[in-house]
Amino acid sequence: MSLTESPSLSKTATPIKSTVLPSDAYVLSLASLPSHYAASSSASANNIYLFDKFSLRPIGELAGHDRATTCMRSVPKVGDSREVLLSCGKDALVKVWDERSCSVALQMHASTAGNSRVLLSCDVSADGLTVAAGTDLQGDDASILYWDPRSPAAPLRAHSYTHSDDITALHFLRSSYANGSGSQNVLLSISTDGLLSTSNAGEPDEDEAGLHVGNWGTSVAQAGWVNGRGGSPGVWASSDMETFSLWTNELDLVQDADIRQPSIHRQDFTWVTDYLIGCHNNTYIPPDRDNDLCIFAGSNEGDVALLTRSTFSDVSAPWKLERLWTTGHAGVVRSSLWDESNNVLLTGGEDSKLNVWTSPGLSSTDHDESGRTKRENDGEMEIDGQEYTLNRKKRRS
């Protein structure tokens, strides 16, 4: 495996803007809402903090979940609510938040056979009508629970045979391939049992719900969909041991690699990945690539790199180092969020810092038809003496 520098490789050492969580806590996850950024923390209060997109000033706190907030994400819709924040926690609750009032708009309680269940992961189907959450292992049982948000009092059903250990992530298929009523309910699930699974979330009979299963043989920590040019979606996954894998949509293994192996060692420059932060599905696939996946990797010193692959079908294809953001964090970076609509990257770390950086620059929106950059044409603001482009969105009434 090899890592090469992109001809347009750039290095940024100064964030556009920085802030620190009100509590001394890790920034575990980040989400983008119409008016705010949300940051989930590891503090004992387990709060979710809201920051103004324009100034990055703190503007509110959400109570989060008792004991721990285990998953937080923005979703296009839940029921009739659009562009909302979804979270779940060890308190057995899935919550839909109203960012304007900083309160819970809807919540669903996880219980099976009268027992409350710790929730570790959650997501919502593309049509907003199915909420799914994954539980931890209790006895021999780890379940995927499903709700209709229009009738949230109790789960519609539970699938208890898909996994045999903690269910660490759930992702509904939301790409252009999810345009049929059946494909909108395709759910990817992963677990510490080493399995990746796709299932039909709309199928009450669990024996009929399973679509495909892949056995990686190692605890799976993160995963998501990969969209390709002119083909079916695939799946990426990462393990607790910093290994990274690619799978077909039928969950046949395509590649299994140590994410720390692709590196650059030169007299004047070195990059070595210490861990995977997360991945992003780019809305624009550059002409020299057949996939939309952007991989954010980190160093123990707090630096962040953007890695891509021109193709995942050719296992010998080199990895490419596209961008570096350095010296913004002191230590491990726990979360990243590429806000393509506003051309910025957010990172959050174990140092309690939230940084806003210049965009990775792989989006078609970075240039207009004349080839001029969006910065040259859009309105600009200045923060601490630096120009900063941000497309402010109107708050929904």
N, C-alpha and C positions, 0 to 999 in steps of 0.2 A: 504494500500500500504506500502511496506517495501523496505528498501535499505540495502543490505549486502555488506561487503567488499569482493573483489576478493581475493583468496588465494595468488595471485601474485601482489597485490596492491603495487604500488611504488609511492613515492612522490619526486618531483623534485623542488628545490627552486632556481636554478640558470640556466638561459637560456644559450644555447651554444653561442649565439650571439644576440646582440641587436642593433637597430638603431632607429633614430627618424625622422619623416617626416620633410622635409625642412620648412614646414609651421606649425603653431600651429593649428592642426586640428585633428579631429577624424579619425581613420582608419576604414572606413566603410565596405570595402570588400577586399578580397585577391584572387589572381589567380596565377596559375603556368603556365609558358610558357616554351618553350624548353630551353632557356638560362637565363630567368629572372623570378623574382617574380614581380607581379604588385599589387599596393595598391591604392585603390580609397579613396580620402579624402573628408572631408566636408568643406574645406576652401572655401573662396569666389571665388578663382580661379578655384575650382573644378578640379584640376589637377589629373592625374593618374601617380603615380611615379613608376619607374622601378628600381629594385635592382638586382645586380649580385647574382646568386644562390650560388656561391662558397664563396664569401666574405661578402655578404649582403651590399656592398657599393652601394650608389646611382649611377646609370649610365645614367639616362635620365628621361625626363618628357613628358607625352602626354597631349595635351591641354584639354582633357576631353570634357565637354559639357557646353554650356552657361547656366547659372542659377544653374544647378545641374546635376551631374552624378547620375542617379537613380539606375542603375544596371550595373554590370561589371562581366564578367565571361570568362574563357577560354573554347573554344569549339574545338572538334577534327577537324572540317573542316567547311568552308563556301565556296560553289562553288568549285573551284579548289585549294583554299588555305587551308593548313593544320596547325593544332595546332596554332590557332590565338586567339586574344583577341577581344571580342565582348562587346559593351557597348551601352547604350541608355540614354537619358536625357530629361530634361524639354525643350530643344531646338527643340523637335520634330524630332530628328535624331537618327538612329541606325548606329553605326560606327564599321567597322572592321579595326583593327589597324595592321600596319607593325611594329613589335617591333624593327627591325634592323635599320630602318630609323626614328623611332619615329614619324611616320606620318600616316594619314588615307589612307588605301588602297581601301576602299569602303565605301560608305555611302548611306543610304536610308532615305528618308524624309517621315514623317507621315502626311498625310493630307486626310481628308474626307470632301466631299462637299466643297472643297476649303478652309477649315479651318485647320490650323496646330494643332496638338494634342500633349499634354504633354505625354511623355512615361515613364512608371514606371517599366516595366519588359520586358525581351526579352530572346529568346533562338533560337537555330537552330536545325533542324531535324537531325536524325542520318546520313542520306545520304548527308547532307550539302546543300540541294537544296530548303529548305523552311526556311525562317526567319520569326519569329513571334514576335510581340511586343504588350504589353497591355497598354492601355491608362488610363488616369484619367477620372473622371466623368465630362462631360460637358452637362449641362441641364439634360436630361434623358438618356444620351447616354454614355456608356463606351464600347470600342471596342477592339477586337483582330484583328490586321492588319497583313497581310501576304504578303511577297515578294518572288520572285524568284531572288536570288542574281546575276544571269546571266543577268537579265533585271531589274536593281534596280531603274529605274526612278520613278516608282509609285507602290503603293501596288496592288497586284493581286486582293485582295478582303478584305472585312471587315466583321467580325462577330460581330454584335451589340446587340444581344439578349441573349448572354450567361450569361452576368453579368449586374447588375444594379448599380454598384459602382466601385470605383477604382480597377483595376486589379493589384494585388500586386506581383504576381509571375507566371511565365510560365515555364514548364519543359516538354520537349519531352521525350518519353520513349526511352532509349538508352541501355537497358540491353540486355541479351541474348535472351529475349523474343521478342525483336524488330528485328526479322530476316525475316519478310515478308514485302512486299511493303506497305501493309496497316498499319501494326503495327508500321512502322517507322514514320508514321504521327500521332500517338496518342499523343495528347497534354493535359497535366494537367494544369488547370488554377485555380487560387484562387482569392478571392476578399474580400474587406471590407463589401460586402453585405452578408457575412456568407456562401457563396456557394463554394463548390469544384466541378469542372466539368472536364470531359474528353471528347474530341471531335476529330474528324477526320479532321486534318488540310488540307488535300488534297481535301475535299469536298466543292465545290463552294456553294451549297445550304445549308444555315445555318440550315434550318429545318431538313435536313438529316444529318448534321455534328455531332450533339450532340450524345454522347454515354451514359454517366452516369452523374448523379448529386447527390451530397450529401449536405444536409443543416445542418451546424453546429450551426447556430443561433448566432454566434459571429464573430467579424471581424477577418479574417484569415490573418496572417502576413507572415508566411513562410510555405513551403510545399515541398514535394519531393517524389520520388518513394522508395519503400522498396522491395528488392529482397529476396525471400525465397528459401530455399533448396527444390527442387522438386515441386515447386508450382508456381502459378501465382503471378505477382508482386502486391504489395499493395501500400498504400499511407500513409505518415505521415503528420501531419500539426500542426502548433502552432498558438496561437492567441495573440492578443495584451495584453491579461490578464494573460499571462504565463501558459495557459492551453495547453495540448498536447493531440493529438488524433491519433488513428490508424484506417485505413479504408481498406476494401477489394478493389480489382481492379474494382469492380462494385460500389464502394463508399457507401457501407453499413458500418455504424459505428461499430467498434470493441471495442474501448476503448477511454474513455474521462477522463483525469486526470489533476490535478494541478501539473505541473512539480516541484513545490516547496515542495510537500508533502513527497516524498521519501527522508529521511534524516537519519543521524547517530548521536546519542547523547550518548557519553560515557565520563567517567571521564577523560580519556587520549586523546580523539579524538572526534571532531565534524565536520560534514559536512552538510550544509544546502544550497540548491540551491536557488538563488535569481532570476535567469532568464535563459532562453535558449539562447545560442549563435548561434548554428546551428547544423546540422547533416551531417554525412559523410557515404557514402556507401562503406564499406570495400570490396576490391577485394577478400579477403579471409574470408570465414565463418568458424570460429572455430568449432571443433567437438561438443562442448556442446551448440551450438546455431543453430536455424533454420532460422536466418535472418542475413542480412549484415549491419544493422543499428547501427551506433555509434553516441551517443548523447553528444554534448559538452555543458556543463552548466557552469555558472559563479556565483561568489559571488560579492557583492558590494565592497569588498576589493580588487578585481582584481585577485582572484584565479580562476583556470579553472579545471574542473573535466570531466572525460570521464565516461559516464554511458552507460550500455548495458542492454538488456533483453534477456534471453535465448530463450524465445518464446513470441510472442505477441498474440497468440491464446488463451492462458490461462491468464485471467485478474488477477488471484491471484499470478502469478509468480513474484518473487521479482526482483527489479531493482538491478543491480550490479555496485558497484564503482570500476572501473578498474585502474584509474590513476589520480594523482593530480599534477598540476603544480602551484606553489605558489610564491608569492612575486615578480612576474615579472612585474606586472602592478599596477599603483596607481589609482584604480577606475574601472569603468565598462569596460569589454572587449567586443568590438563590433563585432569582426570577427575572424574566425579560418580557417585554411587550413591544412589538413593532406596531406602532400606530401609523399605518400607511396613509390614512386620510389626512393626517396632519404632518406627515413627513418627519416623524421623530421616533427614536428608540428610547424606551424606559428600561432601567435596570434597578433591581433592588437586592440588597445584600445582607449578610450577617452583621454588618456594621450599622444597621438601622437606616442606612441612607437610601434615598430614592433619587436617581439621576435621570435627567432628560438629555439626550444626545442628538446630534445631527443624524439624519436618516441614513439607513444602510445604502440607499441610492440604487436599488434594483427595480424600482417601480416605473411603469410606463408614465405615471403622472409626474415624474420628475422633469419631463421635457414636453414642450408643446410641439405643434406641427412645424414650427420654424426652427426647432432645435434649441431654443432658449430655455433655460431652466425655469421651473416654476417660481423660484425665488426672485427672478428678474421681473416677473409679471404680477405675482400675487402681492397683496398688502403685507407689510412687514411690521414687526414690532421690535423693540429693543429692550433686552433684559440685561442688566448689569453690563452695559456697554457692548453687548453682542446682538447682532441682528438675528431675529428668530421669526420664521414663517409659521403661522398657525391659521388653519381654516376654521373659524369658530362656527359652531352649529347652533341654530336657534333652539331654545328649549321648547319642547312640545307642550302645548296648552292642554 
